[in-house]
Amino acid sequence: MDHKAALLALVLVSSSLAGCTGDPGEGGGDEFDSEALQDLIDENLQDFMNNTSITVNNHFYNNTTVVNNDYDTNNDYNNTTNVDGGEINNYNQYNGSGAGSASIMQMFTVGWSLEDAIGYDPGDRMLVTDYAQNGSSGNGSGSGGDNTLLFARSYNGYVVEFRLTCEEFFNYYYLYDEADWREHLADNYGYNSNEIYNTADWIDDWFSSSRSGNGIDAYEQCNYNDWVEEDRVILYEIDLEVGQAMNFLVNGPYVTVDINCDDGYGTGLGNGTSTVYIGGQTNCTITGSTTVLWEFQSLGAMRDGDGNLVVIDGYTWQEYGANPYPYMAPENFAVYFMMHYVEVYDLDSE
């Protein structure tokens, strides 16, 4: 029901009450107190709100959240939001009497993932050869077209090969030295006194030279200590119809709110708008978005599924991944806002 229909409903209520109020001392009319009058007004406002809906679109997860108002006799209502793959509960409170009876407080929660925004887990990114010369392409020396084969050398009748993720590379680089590589070779390929020192030294030098060169450029491939800016992420959208306005009470930190309407009024994406009162004059979309900025770093000691430290060859393995920029939206937060039902004023009417 649009705002004109709502206005008509209130006019009809007012008309039906005409002649039903008055001073009982004057006679000639039934007694009707102000409390009963307010109850009738609230009842019609409630009917208006029962026929409205708010749609919150979260395009980041490709889900649609539809909030349907379902009031009970205590003027409390609960909303259940059906989302692909799960269910989200939105909690609302409505006071159906007194001032502000045409406004509704609403809330929803937002959950998003930095890794989903990036498109992959930076710690699991496979390093490739010839990166410096050809970006992410290249055949690699002796790899036969397999650019994930970073290192190959014969030792004690075996071929020692390395195919490494960013997380593995920096763990080996920072935790292992030449003596550790000798121990590694002896434990996994047997001890050969004629080859073990030269091979261990070769491996240790390869890691050192591959940080920023040697066709690997691990620092650059993994964005180690290097801030990377991704496309801005839309965290939620709220669709408003003609006669619906809103204002934010609580929003996520570092979330930029924009408005874009059918009549051309808007701020685009990421420019920001006032959140005091928004919308009402036409169909509008309210967008909440955040910047996405990250760098590859050690996130602390790695733990297994049981919470135990991961120890390899006597060293506590480190978890490497995307370290988020501190001034962007958290991955989980709640939004509270008020819906207001308004009549659009015609400046040319006078």
C-alpha positions as CSV (number, residue, x, y, z in Angstrom):
1,M,0.0,0.0,0.0
2,D,1.5,3.4,-0.9
3,H,1.4,6.6,1.0
4,K,-1.7,7.9,-0.8
5,A,-3.7,4.8,0.2
6,A,-2.5,5.2,3.8
7,L,-3.6,8.8,3.8
8,L,-7.0,7.7,2.5
9,A,-7.3,5.1,5.2
10,L,-6.7,7.7,7.9
11,V,-9.2,10.1,6.3
12,L,-11.8,7.4,6.4
13,V,-11.1,6.7,10.0
14,S,-11.4,10.4,10.8
15,S,-14.7,10.6,8.9
16,S,-16.2,7.6,10.8
17,L,-15.4,9.2,14.1
18,A,-17.1,12.5,13.2
19,G,-20.0,13.2,15.5
20,C,-18.9,10.5,17.9
21,T,-17.0,12.7,20.3
22,G,-18.1,15.5,22.5
23,D,-18.6,16.7,26.0
24,P,-21.0,14.3,27.8
25,G,-22.4,17.2,29.7
26,E,-23.8,18.7,26.5
27,G,-25.9,15.7,25.7
28,G,-27.0,14.4,22.3
29,G,-23.9,12.2,21.6
30,D,-22.4,8.9,22.8
31,E,-19.5,9.2,25.1
32,F,-16.1,8.5,23.4
33,D,-12.9,9.2,25.3
34,S,-9.5,10.1,23.8
35,E,-7.9,6.7,24.6
36,A,-10.5,4.9,22.5
37,L,-9.8,7.4,19.7
38,Q,-6.0,6.7,19.9
39,D,-6.7,3.0,19.8
40,L,-8.6,3.3,16.5
41,I,-5.9,5.4,15.0
42,D,-3.2,3.0,16.1
43,E,-5.2,0.1,14.7
44,N,-5.3,1.7,11.2
45,L,-1.6,2.6,11.3
46,Q,-0.9,-1.0,12.2
47,D,-3.0,-2.2,9.2
48,F,-0.9,0.0,7.0
49,M,2.4,-1.4,8.3
50,N,1.1,-4.9,8.1
51,N,1.0,-4.4,4.3
52,T,4.5,-3.1,3.9
53,S,7.8,-5.0,3.3
54,I,11.4,-4.1,3.3
55,T,13.9,-6.0,1.0
56,V,17.5,-6.2,2.0
57,N,19.7,-7.6,-0.8
58,N,23.1,-8.9,0.0
59,H,24.7,-9.2,-3.4
60,F,28.0,-10.3,-2.0
61,Y,26.5,-13.7,-1.0
62,N,23.9,-13.5,-3.8
63,N,21.1,-13.8,-1.2
64,T,17.9,-11.9,-0.9
65,T,16.6,-10.9,2.6
66,V,12.9,-10.1,2.7
67,V,11.5,-8.6,6.0
68,N,7.8,-9.1,6.4
69,N,6.1,-7.4,9.3
70,D,4.0,-9.8,11.4
71,Y,2.5,-8.1,14.4
72,D,0.9,-9.7,17.4
73,T,-1.5,-8.3,20.0
74,N,1.4,-7.0,22.1
75,N,2.7,-4.9,19.2
76,D,5.9,-7.0,19.1
77,Y,6.8,-8.8,15.9
78,N,9.5,-11.3,14.9
79,N,10.8,-11.6,11.3
80,T,12.2,-14.7,9.8
81,T,14.4,-14.2,6.8
82,N,14.9,-17.1,4.3
83,V,18.3,-17.1,2.7
84,D,19.8,-19.6,0.3
85,G,21.5,-22.3,2.4
86,G,20.3,-21.1,5.8
87,E,18.0,-18.9,7.9
88,I,18.6,-15.5,9.5
89,N,16.5,-14.0,12.2
90,N,15.8,-10.3,12.2
91,Y,14.6,-8.9,15.5
92,N,12.3,-5.8,15.6
93,Q,10.3,-3.9,18.2
94,Y,7.3,-1.7,17.4
95,N,5.5,0.6,19.8
96,G,2.0,1.0,18.5
97,S,0.9,4.0,20.7
98,G,1.8,7.6,21.2
99,A,4.4,9.6,19.3
100,G,6.3,7.8,16.6
101,S,3.7,5.1,16.0
102,A,4.3,5.3,12.3
103,S,8.0,4.3,12.7
104,I,9.5,0.8,13.0
105,M,12.9,-0.2,14.3
106,Q,14.5,-3.0,12.3
107,M,17.8,-4.8,12.4
108,F,19.8,-7.4,10.4
109,T,23.3,-8.9,10.7
110,V,26.0,-8.9,8.0
111,G,28.6,-11.6,7.5
112,W,31.2,-11.5,4.8
113,S,34.6,-12.9,4.1
114,L,37.8,-11.2,3.1
115,E,39.0,-14.4,1.3
116,D,35.7,-14.4,-0.7
117,A,36.3,-10.8,-1.7
118,I,39.8,-11.7,-2.8
119,G,38.7,-14.8,-4.5
120,Y,41.2,-17.2,-3.0
121,D,43.1,-17.9,0.2
122,P,46.4,-16.1,-0.1
123,G,48.2,-18.6,2.1
124,D,47.2,-21.4,-0.3
125,R,48.3,-19.6,-3.4
126,M,50.7,-21.7,-5.4
127,L,54.0,-20.1,-6.4
128,V,55.0,-20.3,-10.1
129,T,58.2,-20.0,-12.0
130,D,59.3,-17.2,-14.3
131,Y,56.9,-14.8,-12.5
132,A,59.2,-11.8,-12.8
133,Q,59.4,-12.1,-16.6
134,N,55.9,-13.4,-17.5
135,G,53.6,-12.6,-14.6
136,S,51.9,-15.9,-13.6
137,S,53.0,-17.8,-16.7
138,G,56.3,-19.5,-17.6
139,N,57.6,-23.0,-18.2
140,G,60.2,-23.2,-15.4
141,S,63.7,-24.6,-15.9
142,G,63.4,-28.3,-16.7
143,S,59.8,-28.5,-15.7
144,G,58.4,-29.6,-19.0
145,G,55.7,-26.9,-18.9
146,D,54.8,-27.3,-15.3
147,N,55.3,-23.8,-13.9
148,T,54.5,-24.9,-10.3
149,L,57.7,-27.0,-10.2
150,L,60.0,-24.4,-8.5
151,F,63.1,-26.4,-7.7
152,A,64.5,-29.8,-8.8
153,R,67.9,-31.3,-7.9
154,S,69.2,-34.9,-7.7
155,Y,70.4,-36.2,-4.3
156,N,71.4,-39.7,-3.3
157,G,69.5,-41.3,-6.2
158,Y,66.4,-39.2,-5.7
159,V,65.1,-36.0,-7.2
160,V,64.3,-33.4,-4.7
161,E,61.4,-31.2,-5.9
162,F,59.6,-28.2,-4.5
163,R,56.1,-27.2,-5.3
164,L,55.1,-24.6,-2.6
165,T,52.3,-22.4,-1.5
166,C,53.0,-18.9,-0.2
167,E,52.5,-20.1,3.3
168,E,55.0,-23.0,2.8
169,F,57.6,-20.9,1.2
170,F,57.8,-18.3,3.9
171,N,57.8,-21.0,6.7
172,Y,60.7,-22.8,5.1
173,Y,62.5,-19.5,4.4
174,Y,62.2,-18.1,8.0
175,L,62.4,-21.3,10.0
176,Y,65.0,-23.4,8.1
177,D,68.8,-22.8,7.6
178,E,71.4,-25.0,5.9
179,A,71.7,-27.3,8.9
180,D,68.0,-27.9,9.0
181,W,68.0,-28.8,5.3
182,R,70.8,-31.3,5.9
183,E,68.6,-32.9,8.6
184,H,65.6,-32.8,6.2
185,L,67.5,-34.5,3.4
186,A,68.9,-37.2,5.7
187,D,65.4,-37.9,7.2
188,N,63.6,-38.1,3.9
189,Y,66.2,-39.2,1.3
190,G,68.9,-40.9,3.3
191,Y,72.3,-39.7,4.4
192,N,75.0,-39.2,1.7
193,S,78.1,-37.6,3.0
194,N,79.4,-36.7,-0.5
195,E,76.2,-34.8,-1.5
196,I,74.3,-33.7,1.6
197,Y,76.3,-30.5,2.3
198,N,76.3,-29.2,-1.2
199,T,72.6,-30.0,-1.7
200,A,71.6,-28.4,1.6
201,D,73.6,-25.3,0.7
202,W,72.0,-25.2,-2.7
203,I,68.5,-25.4,-1.3
204,D,69.2,-22.7,1.3
205,D,70.6,-20.4,-1.3
206,W,67.6,-21.0,-3.6
207,F,65.2,-19.9,-0.9
208,S,67.2,-16.7,-0.2
209,S,67.5,-15.8,-3.9
210,S,63.8,-16.6,-4.7
211,R,62.4,-14.1,-2.2
212,S,62.6,-11.2,-4.7
213,G,64.3,-12.8,-7.8
214,N,65.4,-16.0,-9.4
215,G,62.2,-16.1,-11.5
216,I,60.1,-16.6,-8.4
217,D,59.7,-13.3,-6.7
218,A,57.8,-14.7,-3.7
219,Y,57.5,-11.3,-2.1
220,E,55.6,-10.0,-5.1
221,Q,53.6,-13.1,-5.9
222,C,52.3,-13.4,-2.4
223,N,52.0,-9.6,-1.8
224,Y,54.2,-10.0,1.3
225,N,54.0,-6.8,3.4
226,D,52.5,-5.1,0.3
227,W,49.0,-3.6,0.5
228,V,46.6,-4.7,-2.2
229,E,43.4,-2.8,-3.0
230,E,40.5,-4.9,-4.3
231,D,37.2,-3.7,-5.7
232,R,34.8,-2.2,-3.2
233,V,32.5,-4.8,-1.7
234,I,28.7,-4.2,-1.4
235,L,27.8,-5.6,2.0
236,Y,24.0,-5.0,1.9
237,E,21.3,-3.2,0.0
238,I,18.0,-1.9,1.3
239,D,15.2,-1.1,-1.1
240,L,12.8,1.7,-0.3
241,E,9.5,2.5,-2.1
242,V,7.8,5.8,-2.5
243,G,6.7,7.0,0.9
244,Q,9.3,5.0,2.8
245,A,12.2,6.8,4.5
246,M,14.8,5.6,7.0
247,N,17.6,6.6,9.3
248,F,20.4,4.5,10.7
249,L,20.7,4.0,14.4
250,V,23.7,1.6,14.4
251,N,25.8,0.7,11.4
252,G,29.0,-1.3,11.0
253,P,32.3,0.7,11.4
254,Y,33.9,1.8,8.2
255,V,30.8,1.1,6.2
256,T,30.0,3.7,3.6
257,V,26.3,4.4,3.0
258,D,25.0,5.6,-0.4
259,I,21.6,6.3,-1.8
260,N,20.6,5.9,-5.5
261,C,17.0,6.6,-6.6
262,D,14.9,6.2,-9.7
263,D,14.6,10.0,-10.1
264,G,18.4,10.3,-10.6
265,Y,19.1,11.5,-7.1
266,G,22.1,9.6,-5.7
267,T,25.7,9.4,-4.6
268,G,27.0,6.5,-6.6
269,L,29.1,3.9,-4.7
270,G,31.6,4.7,-2.0
271,N,30.9,8.5,-1.9
272,G,28.7,8.5,1.2
273,T,25.5,10.3,2.1
274,S,23.8,11.6,5.3
275,T,22.2,8.8,7.3
276,V,19.8,11.1,9.3
277,Y,16.8,10.7,7.0
278,I,17.1,9.0,3.6
279,G,14.6,8.3,0.8
280,G,10.8,8.8,0.6
281,Q,10.4,10.8,-2.7
282,T,10.7,7.8,-5.1
283,N,12.0,4.2,-5.2
284,C,15.6,4.2,-3.8
285,T,18.3,1.7,-3.0
286,I,20.4,2.2,0.1
287,T,23.8,0.6,-0.2
288,G,26.3,-0.3,2.5
289,S,29.8,-1.0,1.2
290,T,33.4,-1.1,2.3
291,T,36.9,-0.8,0.9
292,V,38.9,-4.0,0.6
293,L,42.6,-3.7,1.4
294,W,45.0,-6.4,2.6
295,E,48.6,-7.6,2.8
296,F,50.2,-11.1,3.1
297,Q,51.7,-11.6,6.6
298,S,52.2,-14.1,9.3
299,L,48.9,-14.3,11.3
300,G,50.5,-16.2,14.3
301,A,51.2,-19.8,15.2
302,M,49.4,-22.4,13.2
303,R,47.0,-24.7,15.0
304,D,45.3,-27.9,13.9
305,G,41.5,-28.6,14.0
306,D,41.9,-29.5,17.7
307,G,43.6,-26.3,18.6
308,N,47.0,-27.8,19.0
309,L,50.2,-26.1,17.7
310,V,51.5,-27.5,14.4
311,V,55.1,-28.4,14.9
312,I,57.3,-29.6,11.9
313,D,60.9,-30.7,12.4
314,G,60.8,-29.1,15.9
315,Y,59.5,-25.7,14.6
316,T,56.2,-24.2,15.3
317,W,54.7,-23.6,11.9
318,Q,53.2,-20.2,11.2
319,E,49.9,-19.4,9.6
320,Y,50.3,-17.0,6.7
321,G,47.4,-15.2,5.0
322,A,45.6,-12.0,4.3
323,N,46.1,-9.4,7.0
324,P,43.1,-6.9,6.6
325,Y,43.4,-3.2,6.6
326,P,42.4,-2.0,10.0
327,Y,40.0,0.7,8.6
328,M,37.5,-1.4,6.7
329,A,34.3,-3.1,7.8
330,P,34.6,-6.1,10.2
331,E,33.5,-9.4,8.8
332,N,30.5,-9.6,11.1
333,F,28.4,-6.7,12.4
334,A,24.8,-5.7,13.1
335,V,22.7,-2.9,11.6
336,Y,19.8,-1.1,13.3
337,F,17.6,1.4,11.5
338,M,14.2,3.1,11.7
339,M,11.6,2.9,8.9
340,H,9.4,6.0,8.6
341,Y,6.3,6.3,6.5
342,V,6.0,9.7,5.0
343,E,3.9,11.7,2.5
344,V,5.8,13.4,-0.3
345,Y,5.2,17.1,-0.2
346,D,4.4,18.8,-3.6
347,L,6.2,22.1,-3.7
348,D,3.9,23.2,-6.6
349,S,0.7,22.6,-4.7
350,E,0.5,26.1,-3.3
